[in-house]
Amino acid sequence: MINTLDNSWAFNSQQTTTTFALEAESKAILFALSWAIQNDWREVHVLFDSQVVIQALERPRCIPN
C-alpha cells in the first residue's frame, strides 16, 4: 500500500491454500480490502491483472465454479 499523503508505503502477506488461480487472485483482493478496512483507509486502489476477476467484479452475480 502506498500513502500518497506522505509517500510512505507498507506491505503485508498471508499464507493460504487454494486450488485454482482465480481463487488465489480473488483471495488476494479480499485480503487487500480487508487490510484497508482494518486500517480505516478511506481511498484504496487495488491493482491486479486478472481479466476474469475484473469481469466478475463488474457483474452482480457469482463466478461459476
Kinemage of the C-alpha trace (Angstrom):
@kinemage 1
@onewidth
@group {chain A} dominant
@subgroup {mainchain}
@vectorlist {calphas} color= white
{ca met a 1} P 0.000 0.000 0.000
{ca ile a 2} L 1.221 3.496 -0.782
{ca asn a 3} L 0.201 6.520 1.254
{ca thr a 4} L 0.173 9.427 -1.186
{ca leu a 5} L -0.079 11.984 1.631
{ca asp a 6} L 3.405 11.301 2.985
{ca asn a 7} L 4.802 8.928 0.312
{ca ser a 8} L 5.133 6.099 2.809
{ca trp a 9} L 4.406 2.524 1.859
{ca ala a 10} L 3.702 -0.801 3.541
{ca phe a 11} L 3.160 -4.387 2.551
{ca asn a 12} L 1.568 -7.426 4.094
{ca ser a 13} L 1.320 -11.102 3.250
{ca gln a 14} L -0.789 -14.058 4.201
{ca gln a 15} L -0.393 -17.763 3.587
{ca thr a 16} L -3.407 -19.605 2.248
{ca thr a 17} L -4.262 -22.694 0.247
{ca thr a 18} L -6.202 -22.568 -3.000
{ca thr a 19} L -6.975 -24.970 -5.792
{ca phe a 20} L -7.371 -22.552 -8.674
{ca ala a 21} L -5.565 -19.404 -9.825
{ca leu a 22} L -8.856 -17.491 -9.926
{ca glu a 23} L -9.453 -18.389 -6.288
{ca ala a 24} L -5.967 -17.144 -5.364
{ca glu a 25} L -6.494 -13.834 -7.198
{ca ser a 26} L -9.867 -13.345 -5.511
{ca lys a 27} L -8.460 -14.123 -2.059
{ca ala a 28} L -5.601 -11.670 -2.588
{ca ile a 29} L -8.040 -8.888 -3.448
{ca leu a 30} L -10.219 -9.744 -0.447
{ca phe a 31} L -7.127 -9.722 1.783
{ca ala a 32} L -6.064 -6.296 0.486
{ca leu a 33} L -9.515 -4.800 1.006
{ca ser a 34} L -9.822 -6.336 4.478
{ca trp a 35} L -6.448 -4.852 5.395
{ca ala a 36} L -7.621 -1.447 4.181
{ca ile a 37} L -10.763 -1.685 6.337
{ca gln a 38} L -8.739 -2.713 9.397
{ca asn a 39} L -6.542 0.364 8.941
{ca asp a 40} L -9.509 2.675 8.327
{ca trp a 41} L -8.176 3.690 4.918
{ca arg a 42} L -10.840 5.619 3.018
{ca glu a 43} L -9.411 5.579 -0.503
{ca val a 44} L -7.877 2.379 -1.834
{ca his a 45} L -6.669 1.374 -5.296
{ca val a 46} L -6.107 -2.349 -5.817
{ca leu a 47} L -4.072 -3.283 -8.892
{ca phe a 48} L -4.332 -6.735 -10.410
{ca asp a 49} L -4.201 -8.222 -13.876
{ca ser a 50} L -6.836 -10.959 -13.877
{ca gln a 51} L -9.377 -10.075 -16.569
{ca val a 52} L -11.716 -12.808 -15.286
{ca val a 53} L -11.755 -11.299 -11.794
{ca ile a 54} L -12.287 -7.801 -13.206
{ca gln a 55} L -15.269 -9.014 -15.234
{ca ala a 56} L -16.662 -10.906 -12.243
{ca leu a 57} L -16.455 -7.829 -10.007
{ca glu a 58} L -18.361 -5.822 -12.610
{ca arg a 59} L -21.269 -8.287 -12.528
{ca pro a 60} L -23.816 -8.572 -9.721
{ca arg a 61} L -23.649 -12.380 -9.603
{ca cys a 62} L -21.220 -15.097 -8.543
{ca ile a 63} L -18.469 -16.596 -10.681
{ca pro a 64} L -19.388 -20.156 -11.759
{ca asn a 65} L -17.174 -22.981 -10.500
